[in-house]
Amino acid sequence: MEVFGTRLLLDPAATGTTLAFVLGGVGIGTISGLTPGIHVNNLALLLASMATSITGPPKLVGAAIIAAGVVHSFLDVVPALALGVPDPVMAASALPGHRLVIEGQGREAIRLSALGSGLAVAIAVPLAFPVTTVMTGAYPLLRDHLPLLLLGTAGFLVLTEPTTRGKVGGVVAFSASAVLGILALPLSPSAPLGVGSVLTPLFAGLFGAPVLVDAMGGTGVPEQEGSALTMPRTMILITALAGAFAGAIVGYLPGVSSAIAAVLALALVPNRTEARGFIVASSGVNTANTIFALFALVSLGTPRTGVMVALRETNAPLDLPMLLVSAAIAGLVGFVLVLLLGDTYLETVGRMDYRRLSVGVLCLLVAASFLFANLLGAWLFVCSAVLGVLPPRLGCRRVHLMGVLMGPLVVGA
């Protein structure tokens, strides 16, 4: 049987070796996913820098990279839920996951995220084949009209703000972050790690630091209740399906983040599901993105995520069946790890001094910004953090700050 020109074979020795590399990638993705402040693109940069020094066939190194990216997408929700929980009086402006933690439903949030990611893998793999066929034909048209598509997406995000104040705030946040991106993205600073990227300080400042700053006065993770799911199972499935479809958008269109795609996904869901639906959708988008981005790399030759850039850097043959099996194995392990480690992580953080923890993570973000972009990175981190605290004060979502990527693409910078 051939898939994308690759013949499927079964060799016990080769299978064992491949499994060893996949499990190695699972281990790397577990460590990175549970480490606060480590974005999947930071992981991808590190993997790309290490890929050439890893002993082993390039295609197996590629399988490990895919596995690391998938497991990271499952587990990164855990520190995201545990850190940055604000004071309950700020719950209205908190992130959806943090609202559930404040309500004592963090364990349910962890399980919803695991289901969103797990279902996304199961849905995205068969869905990717017809979607890739369609996107391969439509891609030239989409590429030629990308600025209009991105502007339309930005306009949709603004229009979905429930208040006039939020709409105005969304325009301000998008415009300011777009200017920041236009000025910062062309820069190529030297990096102590040897792999530089201004995206690390930009994203850490825009989306990581503000959450921690706003939570400095909080009391941390409150006592959590049971883990029973209160979201109807049918709605979980529908929302995960919408997330998987939206993941295709992220996988094929540059500049569209998982958070943006989650907002688009929830627009497809017939009933409002609030914070729980956002967690399922965003987790589904986050994981499905890896699958669709892999197909985009195979069919179009364009790496749409940091993980795909790292995969290309290995010069590995794109053995799609093996990479898909690696992703499936990693997805299964990631699902189990979220359930095994999530509750303990929440409880451990809940017992810690939250102010000191927040300061410690902020220091980690500054250090990461320096390691990836030198002193310029530390400066960009501060500038981004100042901009990142604005959206809640303007009454809008932080997702508008993705203008930092969309703006440069719109103007062709």
Summary of the structure (lengths in Angstrom):
residues: 413
radius of gyration: 20.1
end to end distance: 44.4
largest distance: 62.4
contacts: 1576
relative contact order: 0.21
helix: 76%
strand: 1%
